[in-house]
Amino acid sequence: MEHADLIVIGAGQSGLATAALAPRHGFPRTLVLESAEAPGGAWPRYYDSLTLFSPARYSSLPGMRFPGDPDRYPARDEVVAYLRAYARHVDAEIHISAEVTSVTRHDGGWLVSTVDGRQYSARAVVAATGDYTGPHVPDVSGRAEFAGRALHAADYRSPELFAGQRVLVVGGGNSAIQIAAELGEVADTSLVTRRLIGWMNQRPLGRDVHWWFKHTRFDTAPLRRLLVKVPVSVLDDGHYRRALEEHGVDRREMFTRLTPDGAMWQDGTKESADTIVWATGYRHTFPYLEGSGALEADGRPRHHGGIATNVPALGFVGMEFQRSFSSKTLRGVGRDAAHVLARLR
């Protein structure tokens, strides 16, 4: 059995930021356990055209600047390359292909087991797998009857496979807008939402919104209770709204049910559809913590600001609105990691 002061589960942006900061918070030996074959978290699995909604200057992890023009919006592959370079920079041992199956209390600390039977012990654990491992699809009436193709945004890569089809993209967030905009070039596409799309100006008064968030301290911890009540907004400088209009992507109210051939709308009309893309977000999922006492009955973690409230020496990093608006972002995970590590000592 291998021992460490701290075990971090996940080598995405949250886990890597946590590992980088661990030595200065009293954890000289840190192990990072990553289920994939390389660091990078969920980023390598995102759709091909994904670009950040934050400029490079606001997309850095602690101690390593995001390279290149600081005012550009990096693409997916740039983020993956940055994270893997950062992993080489981190003073921690990273074990890849190490899927964690259980985390249990052991001799006053934690025992962590992986799918291949390896075991590790540590006095503290940080769960940094976020929520991108749990794609959410709403329980819509008739969903099981639909005979066309249905996939979550987590499984969408590029528009070519959908050329000439009738596609419904369900969701009103950033990913839904990006996917619908590019599908509109090759397919008859509609964006299906429960409410009007909440557009937010990407560059008010010529400054990126992340500049305003930083300098007004809008995304700091005291505001987190307010922020979770704010409706989902789409950051856009006008590019995506123009793309939707140019490609004829219309917005439709949420259908009442699915049929074998497509969807039924609120006025009773039916429409055929070849594909439904569920851009409906994710839910927290920490299956390796089941039985640890750290989870609610529905699987959500019991925590305050990322510190487990029911068990000792367990933290979380990388959850949406964990402490602020920027939690779960490249810019915000370092701040949350420092907060958690300082309270795990």
Sequence and secondary structure as in RCSB ss.txt:
>XXXX:A:sequence
MEHADLIVIGAGQSGLATAALAPRHGFPRTLVLESAEAPGGAWPRYYDSLTLFSPARYSSLPGMRFPGDPDRYPA
RDEVVAYLRAYARHVDAEIHISAEVTSVTRHDGGWLVSTVDGRQYSARAVVAATGDYTGPHVPDVSGRAEFAGRA
LHAADYRSPELFAGQRVLVVGGGNSAIQIAAELGEVADTSLVTRRLIGWMNQRPLGRDVHWWFKHTRFDTAPLRR
LLVKVPVSVLDDGHYRRALEEHGVDRREMFTRLTPDGAMWQDGTKESADTIVWATGYRHTFPYLEGSGALEADGR
PRHHGGIATNVPALGFVGMEFQRSFSSKTLRGVGRDAAHVLARLR
>XXXX:A:secstr
 EEEEEEEE  SHHHHHHHHHGGGGT SSEEEE SSSSS TTGGGS TT B SS GGG  BTTB   S TTS  B
HHHHHHHHHHHHHHSSSEEESS  EEEEEEETTEEEEEETTS EEEEEEEEE   STTSB     TTGGG  SEE
EEGGG   SGGGTT EEEEE  SHHHHHHHHHHTTTSEEEEEESS  EEEESSGGGS HHHHHHHHTTTSGGGHH
HHTTS  EEEESSHHHHHHHHTT EEEE  SEE SSEEE TTS EEE SEEEE   B    GGGTTTT B TTS 
B EETTEESSSSSEEE S TTSSSTTTTSTTTHHHHHHHHHHHH 
